[in-house]
Amino acid sequence: MFQAAVIGLGKIGLTFDIPFQGRANSHSMSYLLHPEIELTAAVGRRQEQAEQLVKVAPETTFYLDSELSVMLSQHRLDLISICTPPTVRYELLQTVLEQSSSRLIFLEKPVANSIEEAERMITLCKQHSDRKVVVNLSRRWSEGAVEVREAVSKGMYGRVKKVHLRYSRGIYNTGSHLFDMVRFLAGSIDQVQVVERVATNLDAKEDWTYSFLFTAGGGLITGYAEAFDDRYYNLFDIVLYLENGVIELVKGGDEIRYFATEPHPLQPGMKQLVHERTETGMLSKSSNMQNAVDHLVHILHAGVAPICSLADGIDPLYVAEALNQSYANGGASERVRCR
């Protein structure tokens, strides 16, 4: 059995699964449900979190955050989740790396409060190269995203040429997942140019939402991201235009539509798109969190590379930085910082 601990018992750490609805949405429950993991310890900020923990994990030892070093010294851990606010992530990561022998750290997003702090994390992890950090950009674990990635990598319809995105709710909130999905499915975003800023509920948190043009994959892919006000409806749609077809990942990833090409019936030498199939109910097929933990166990067993590395986790911060710069510069085209 692998020994695991969770640091941070908020929503993603624990309370998304209180009461438990039958499918894990938190780190704690995902560990509890895995047959090869024992949730040995958990760290929270308040004593009442111990009362919540005991409802689902009565055998797990609770520690206050002031007792973190004690917890790390008392348990021989293989896996540690860090689910705290990003303002304290660097210090916690440093403590975990220096005071435990845990081979794997599972880090919530956003990984840090700033790009500078995230880059310090990269430097820190290079000093502990025998350890691995995995970031929870959760859409990477979805069956739909994995299916589309495999279709693209196998060249089902040839190479990706264009990407269209529809989203709402901020470049750090929804945007972090959106930018990561472009990187995961097609290639990293290289350059951005803001067209407009769209008002959303997240303006109050200064998490701005932009419509923008972009290039990706070393400049070989062009794209457009259109922003919408989440007070009307929430959107998260990705459309990949390939050489010989189109793949639409829509309804927040719950539905995938595949379109191939065939000779146009009225225009010789031309092609038209034809619907091949639609996959529905992708989000209900499995738990993203449980899929992530399955991957963590695979890493511990086989030493495979993380599906979502620390570099992957930091990448959306660079894209957001370039978007803010573009808007501040009157819609200028901005390169995403080299990473």
N, C-alpha and C positions, 0 to 999 in steps of 0.2 A: 504493500500500500504506500502511495505517495502521501507525504504529510504537507498540508496546506494551511495557510493563514490568510485572513482578510484584514486589511488596515483601512478603516473607513466604513461605517455601517449606516450610511444614508440610503437613498433610493436604490442606486445601482449596486451598492455593497450588500444590501439586505432587504430593505422594506418594500421594494417592488413585489416581493413574494410573501408579504404579510397582509391579508391571508393568502395562502398558496392556492393558485388557480389551476394547477395541474401541469404547468410548463414553466421551466425556470427562466426568470428574467433578471436575476441578480447573481453576483459572483458567489455569494454564500450558498444559495440553493443549488447552483450548478455544481459546486464541489460536493455538496451533500448527496446529490443524486448520482454522482459518478461512482461506479463500482470499484475503481482503483484509487480513489482519493479519500483520505480522512481529513475533515476540517478540524484541525487540532486546536486552533486559537483564532480569536478575533479581537480587534482593537477598535474602541469607540471613544467618542468625546464625552459622552454623558452616561451616567449610571443607568438611566432608563433604557438605554440601548441594550443593556444586558438583559432586561426583562423581555425585550422584543426577540433577542437572540434565542433565549431559552425556549420560546414557543416552537421554534423549528429545529434547534440544535442544542438540546439540553446537555449533551456531553462535551460541547465545545467550551474551552476556557475563555472567559472574557477578561480583557485588560483595558484600563483607561489609557488614553494616548500618552499620559505621563509615565506609563509603565512599559513603553515600547521596548526599551533596551532589556528589561527583565524578560519580556515575552521572547525576544530573539535569543536570549541566552538559555532559556529553559526548554526550547523546542528545536529539534533537528529538522528543519523544514526543507522541502524540495521545491516548493512553489509558494510565492507570496503575491497576493493582489494588493495594489495600491489604488484605492477608490476615493481618496480625499479630494477637496478642492485643489485646483492647480496651483494656488498660491504657496502651498507647502510641499509640492511634489519633489522638487530637487532635494530638499533636506531629507525627506523620507527615503528617497532612492539612495542617497549617499549613506544613510544610516543602515539601510537594509544590506547594501553591498559590503559595508565595512564590518557589520556586526553579526552577519549571518552567513551560512554556507549555502543558502538557497540557490539552486542552479537556474531558476527561472523566475522572472518578475513580470507580472501581468499588470500593465499600466493603463489606467483609464485615460480617455481623451477629454479635453485637450491636454497634451502631455505636460505643458508648462504655461506660465502666465505671460511669457514673452519669448520671442525668437532667441534673444541672447541667453535666456535661462535654458531653453531647449538645447542650444549649442553647447552649453556647459554640461548638459546631460550626456551628449555625445562624447565629449572629452572624458567625462567621468567613467563612462562605460568602457572606453578604450583601455582604461587602467585595470579593468576587471574583465578581460577578454574571454575568460573561461565561463562567464555567465551570459545568459540571454535575456533580452527584454522584448516582450511582445506587447503591442499597443492594441487596445480594444476599439478600433474603428469597425463597429459592429456589423455594418452591411457587408463586409468582406466574408463573413461567416454564413451569409444567407445562401440557401440552395440556388436561388435565382441568379445571384451574382456569379456564383461558381459555374453555373450552367452556361451563362453568356460568355464568361471568360474562356471556357473551354471551346465554345463555338468559334470565338475570334481566333484563339491560338491555333486551332486546327485548320483555319482558313476556310471555314464553311462557305462564306460568300466572298472570299478574297480579303484584301486589306481594308482597314478602316480609312475612309477618306474625309468624312465630316461627322461632327457630333452636335446634336441639338439638345439643350437642357432646359427644363422648366422647374423652378424651385421657389420657395418662399422661406421666410424666417432666418435671415442673417447669414453672413459669410462665415461666421464662427460656429453657429448652431447647425443649421441644415447644410450650409456651404461646406463645412469640413468633410462631411460624408460625400457630398456631391463631387468635390474636387478629388477626393480619394478614389471614388468610383471611376472617374475618368482615367486616373493613373493606373488603377487596377485592371480596367477593361481595355484601354486603348493606348495610354502613354501619358507621361507627366505633362501638365500644362506649362508651356514655356513663356508665353507672352499674353498680356491682357490689355484690353482697352475698354474702359467703362463708357456705356452709352447713356445710362440714366441711373439715378438712385430711386428706388421704390420704397415708399413708406410701409412699414409693418409694425407689429406689436413690439418687436425687438429694438426699435429705435430708442425706446426708453432706456435700454441697456447699452446704447451706442454700438450695437451689433448691426451694421448697415447691410442693406440688401441691394445689390446692383444687377442690372442687365449689362452684359458685356460680351465683346468679341474676344476670341482667344485662338491661339495655336497650341498644338500638343504634339507629343511624339517626335521631338526634334524638328518641329516646323512642318512635318509632313501631313498633319491633320489640322483642318480649320474647324472652328466651332462658334456657336452662339448660345449664350445662357440668358434666358429670359426670366426676369424676376416678377413675382406676383405678391400682392398684399395678402397676408395670411388671415386678415380679418374677413376676407371673402371666402377663401378656401385654402387648404394646405396642399402643396404640390411637390412631388419629387419624381420627375420623369427623365429618362435618358433614352435618346434615339441615336443609334449608330447607323450611319450610311456607309455601306461597304461597296466594293467594286461591283459585286453581283447580287446585292440584296440589302435588306434593312432589318435590323433587330431593334424592337422597342421594348424597353423595360419600364413599365408604367404602373400607375396606381400604387406608388411608393415601393415598387418592387414585387407586388403581389401577382402581376401578370406580365408574361413575356409573349410578344407577337413576332413571328418570323415571316419575312417576305422574300421570296426568290425572284428571279427574272425569267421571262420567256419572250419569244419573238412577238413584237407588236402585231396584232391582227390586221391593222389598217395602214401601218407605215413600215414598208420594207426596210430592212437594215436597222430598225430601231427595236428597243426592248421596252417592256412594261413590267411593273411589279405585280406579283401575284401572291396572295396570302397562302402560306403553306400550313401553318398551325399556330395555335395559341395555347400556352401553358397558363393555367389559372391556379389560384390558391397556394402560391409559392410560400407566402409568409406563414401559413398554417402547417406546412409540412414538417417543420422542425423548429427548435429553439436556437436562435443565433448564439445565445450564451452557451448552451450545451454543446453546440458545434465547436465553439471556440475552445471549450475545455477539453473536448475530444482531441483537438489539435495540440493543446498543451501537453496532454499525456503522450501523444505521438512524439513530440519533441523530446520529452524526458526518456522515452524508450529508445528512440532511434537517432536522436541528435539531428533531426532534419532542420532546415532553415525555417524561421518563422514566416508565416503567410503575411503578417503585418509587423514589420520591424520598427525600431525606433525612428529610423530615417523616414519610413512611410508615415509614421505618426506625426512627424514634424512638417512634412511637405505641405499640408493644407495651410499652415501658418505662413509659409512663404508666398503662397498664392493670395491669401487674404492681404498680406502686406502690399503686394504689387497692386491689388485692386484699390486699396485705400490711397496709394500714391497716385494712381491714374486719376481717381476722382479729384484729389487735391490739386492735380496739375491740369484740370480742365478737360479730362478725357484723353490725355496723352497715352500713347502706347507705351507700356512698361514691361521690361523683361522681369520674369520671376527670377529671384536671386538663385545663383548656382548652388546646388545642393548635392 
